[in-house]
Amino acid sequence: CHVGGFGPQLTPFGREFKLSGYTLRASPEFTVPLSAVAVADLVHTQKDQPPPAPDFGVNNNPAIDQISAFLAGGDGGHFGGFAQFTYEGINRSFAWDNLDLRATTHAQVLGADVLAGLSLNNSPAVQDAWNTLPAWGFPYTDSDLVPHPAAGTVLAGALAQSTLGLTAYGWWDSHLYTEAGAYWTPGRGFLRTLGVDLDEGAGVLDHAAPYLRAAYVDDFGDSNVELGAFAFLPDLRPPGTSSGTDHYTDLGIDASYQYFGSGSDTITVNTRYIHEQQDLAASFPAGAAENRNGFLDDLRIDLSYYWHNMLGATVSPFVLWGSTDRLLYAANRTFTPDSNGVTFQADFTPFANGNSPFGRRFNLRTGLQYTIYGRFNGAGTNFDGAGHNASDNNTLRLFISLAY
């Protein structure tokens, strides 16, 4: 299912398993579809940072990032799902994480075999089967201790776990993928029970937000390619505003290429570009933005190589740029969101081929990430007007993931 013998980067079989509603089984024998993952790390930044959370220092912080339990599988051939619940070690909190419940069926439409399905999920694009969109994009493991640029598109995780969405999709002759649906904000009490505080998020959806996705896939035996497009159109009431909504239009394109060769080498290239158009009809009159209209663009590429599913290397350049706003980006010396850099990762998965001495269900990955910034929150030097440079946020992260 997974490139490198460890999730979440999917192979064609892994994508088929997900699109089929997690219902495929190796045998009719029942097994409990429960697993768990624990991630720990050590984070070092080039210069000391403000303490990211209580009980953490300004640098060289070891931490248990997360401990997650997963329930994934199907009931018969039509119903299945994936549910993740996570303890976050940085904030010391427990909450629901990714959710994707599906109902699927096969049909013949105009001579084409169609896998049709419904997905009920809690984060825009978490149901997507390609590792190009933000929900499952690189880096596949991260930490709240790592400094990140302040700006980001709404689709890039701003509404993760604070929404519910229902989408319908079709997988036509294993080539064309189409999907349409909408997201809304559940009640505060419901989310609070599941560990989510709306006042700490990006806001509340004013009404159902449309989501659209299309992709074309071709398989050449030892390689496959995907070309796609997507759209998300939310209207958000920002926290602290009493009237009006901010209107966002997130439009994007993505592409993916995988090469498996003889099976001992795997090369993957993923890329996406998101253009976000902003109409800040609530933030502008409230004095939170200087301009009513603005934009934000996000371009990312990741290239990875895995040898025998055990040794992996990834390089991922990224660029974020947008319009100038003296209030929206008041903490930035240039009043822009511009950031760019490169993330490198090397990892080792010793039991990727099921040869663990603790049983074939046990897996382990160790690795390091290094992120270099050319620009951070608007500039390369003195980005905040207080003498801090983008390179101060260059980060080395050593991590270990245990899975069972």
N, C-alpha and C positions, 0 to 999 in steps of 0.2 A: 504493500500500500504506500510506503513512504520512501522517498529518496534518502539515502544515508542510513536506512534501517531505523529511523527515529523520526517522529512527526515534527511539525505538521506538513512539511513539503510533500506533495502527493505525486505519485506515479499515475499513469493512465488507469491502472486497476483501482488505485485508491480513489480516483475521481468517480469511476463507475460505481464503486461501493457507496460513496456519498450520494450521488445522484439517484441511486436505486433505493434510497431511504434507509441505509445501514442494515438492509435485510439479508444480504448475501451471507451464506454460512458454508463452512468447509465440510460439515457433516450434520446430520439431523440430531446428533447428540446435543443436549442442552448444556450450556456453560453460562455461568454468571457473567454478564457483560460489564464487569466492574474493573476499573484500573485506577492507578494513582501515580502522580508525578510530584517530586520535590525538587526545587531548584535553589541552590545556594551560590553565593558569589562573593568576590572581593572587588571593590570599585576604587580605582585611583585616578584622580584628575591632575592635570599638569599644575594647576594652582589650586589652593584651598578654596572651598565653596562655602556659602552659608549652610549651616546644618540643615539637611533636607527633611528631617523629622526628629521628634523627641528621642533622646538617647543615642543619637548618631553624631559623629564628629564632623569636622570640616573636611576630612580627607581620610583615605585608606580605610573604608568602612567594609567590614565583613557583615553578611546578612543572610538570613533565609528569606529569599524573595517570595516564594509561594509554595504552598502545599495544596495540590488540587486532586479532587476525586472526580472520576469520569464514569458516567453510565451511558453506554452506547450499544445499540443493537436493534433487532427487529422482532416483531411479533407476526409470524407468517411471512407472506411475500409482499404485503402492501403497506404495513405501518412500521415505523421505526424512528429512531431519534438519537440525539447526542446531547447530553447535559453535563455541564461542568460546574463544580462548586469549589470555591477557592478561599483559602486562608492567606491573606497578604501579610507577610512578615514585616514590611516596612511600616505600614499604618496599624498593624496588629488588629485587623478586622476580617470578618468572614462575610462573604456575599456570594450570590449566584454569579456565575461567569457566563461562558458562551452556552447558548441554547439553540437547538435546531431540531424541531419535531416535524416528521414528514409522513405524507400519505402519497403513495405512488401506484401507477398502473400502466400497462402497455396497451397500445391501440394502433390500428392501421388508419392513417389519414392520407387520402389521395395517393395511396400506394406506398406511403412511407411508414416505416416503423417508428412510433413515437413513444418515448418514455415520458409520461405526463405526471406531474406531481404538485403538491402543495407543501409549502414550508412555513411553519410558525416559528419565528426566531426573535432574538432580543438585541440584535445589533445589525445595522445596515451592512450587507455584504458578508456577514459571517456564514451565510449559507452558500457562498460561492465556492466552486470546485477548483478554481485556479489560484495559484499563489501570487497573483499579481495585484489584487485589490488590498486595501489597508488591513482589513480584519485578519488575514492570514499571511500578510506579506512579510518580507525580511525587514528587520531581524526577527527571527522566530522565537528568540528569548531576549528579554530586556529587563531593565530594573528601574524603579522609581528613584534610585540613588544616582542615576546617570543624568547629567544636565542635558536638556533638550531645548530647541528653539521654542519660544512662547507661542508663535502663531501656527495655525494648522487649519486645514479645511474641515468642514463639518463631517464629511464622509470619512475622514481619517481618525475615527474613533471618538468624536465628541459626544455621540449619543449611545455609545456602547453600554449595554446592560440597563439603560434608562428608558428603553422603548420596547414595544412589541410590534412585530411586523408580520403580515400574511402575504405571501407571494405565490403565484402560480407559474410553473415553468414547463417547458417542453424540450426534450432532447431528441432531435429529428435525425434518424438514421446515423446516430453517433457522430454527426458532423456539425449540425446547427443547433445552438442553444439559445432559447428565448425565455425571458422572464419578465413579469410585471406584477406589481403589488404596491402596498402602502404601509407606512409605519405611523404609530400614534404613541402618546405618552400614557401609561397606565396611571392609576390613582396613587397618590403619595403614600397612603397606608400600605398598599400592596408592595410598592418598591421599598419602603422602609423595613417591612418584614423580611425582605430579601437582601437587606444590607446596603441599599442605595439611597443617598440623600440628594434630592433634586436641587437643593440650594447650592450644592457644591459642583454642579454640572454646568453644561452650556445653556440650559434653559428647558422650557416646556414646549412641545409641539402644539401649535394653535389648532391645527386640524390634521387629518391624515396627510402624510407626506408621500408623494409618489416616488417609486423606485423602479427603474427600467434597466434591463441588462440584455445584451446580445453578444454572441461569440460564435466564430466559425473555427472548427478544428479539423485538421487532417492528420492521418497517421500513416507513416511511411515504413512501418515495421520496426526499424531500429531507431526511429526518431518521430517526433510529433511537433506540430506547430499550432498555436492559437492566436487569433486576432479578434479583438473585442472592443465593445463600447459600452458605456454605462451612464446613468443619470440619476441624481437624487435631488429633490426639490422641496426642502423643508421650510416652513415658516415657524420661527422660534420666538417665544417671549423670553427675553433674557432675565436672569435673576435680578431682582431689585427694581424692575420696571412695572408700572401699574397698568399701562395701556400700550397698544400697538404691538406689532411683530416685526422682526427682522426677516427679510426674505432672502433665501440663498438658492442659487442654481449651481449645482456641482455637476459638471459634464466632464467625461474623461474617455480616454482610449487606453488600451492595454495590449500587450503581446507577450507570448511565451514560446520558447523553443526548448525541447529536451532531446538529448542524444544519449542512447543507451549502448550503442555499439554491440560488443560481444557479451555484455552484461557485467564486465569488470570495471567499466568506466561510465560515469554519468556526468554529463554536462548540461547545465540548465541556465537559460537566460530569461529573466523576467523584466518587464518594464511597464511603467504606467505614467500617464500624464493627466492631472486633474486641473481644470480651470473652474474657479469658483467666482461667480458674479454675486456681489453683495448689494442689497437694498436695505439699509439699516434704518427702517422706518420707525423703530422703537428706540434704538440706541442713540440716533442723531438728535431727536428732540430732548432726550433725557440728559444730554451733555456728555455721553460716553464716547461719541465719535465726532470728529470735526467735519467729515463729509458724509452725506447720506449714501452715496454710491462709491463702491470700490471693488477691487478684485484681489484674488490670491491664486497663484499658480504653483503647482507642486510636480516636479519631475524626478523620477527615481528609476534606477537600473540596478539589478543585481545579477552577477555572473558567478556560478558555483561549479566546482568540480569535486566529485567523490570517487575515490579509488576503493573498489571492493566493498562499498558501503561503509567503510571504516574510517578512512582519512578524508577529510573534507576541507575545502578552502573556498571562501566567498569574498568578493569585493563588490561594494555597493556605493557608487557616487549618488549624491542627491543635491537638488537645487530647489529652493523655495524663494519666491519673489512676489511682490504685490505693490499696491498703490500706497502713496504717502498719506499718513493721517496723524496729526499732532496730538490727538487725544487717544485714539485707539492704540497707538504705539508710543505713548508718552514716555515710557521707560527706556526707549531706544534713542540714542543721540541723533540718528538720521531720520527718525519717525517713520521708518519702513520696517517690514517684517523680514527683509532679505537675509537668508542663511544658506550656506552650502558647505559641503564637506564630503568625506569618504569614510565608510565603515569597512574594516577588514575583519574577517573571522577565520580562524582555524580551529577544527574540532576533531576529536577522536572518539569513535564509538566501538569499543573493543568487542562487544557481543552482538554486532549488527546482524549476524547471520544465524542467530539463535543458539550459540554455543556457550552460553553462560553457565558457570559451575553451580549457579543458584537456581537453575531451571530456565527453560526456554522463554518464560514470560518476563524474566528480569532483563532490564536493559540499563545502560549507563552511557552518558556522554559527558566528556570534559572538553573545555575549549577556552579560547580567549577571543575577545573582541577589542579592536582599537579604532576609535573614531577621531578623525582629524577635521577640524573646522577651519575653513577659509574665511567665512563670514558667520556671525552669530548675532541674531536679533538686530540686524541692520547694518553692521560694519565689521571690518576685520580688526581694527584697532580702536580702543576706547569706545566700544559699542554702547556703553551705558552712560557715558559722560563722567564716569568715576574712575577712569584709568584701566578698566578691564578690557583685555583683548580676546578675540575669538579663540585663539590658541590656548587660553587659560582653561577652556572647557574640554580640551583634548582628553579623552578618557580611555583608560585601559581597564577592561573588565575580565576577570577570570571566573569561570562558572563551571558548575557541575550539576547535571540533571540525573536523577535516579527515577526509573519507571518500573512499575510492576502491573 
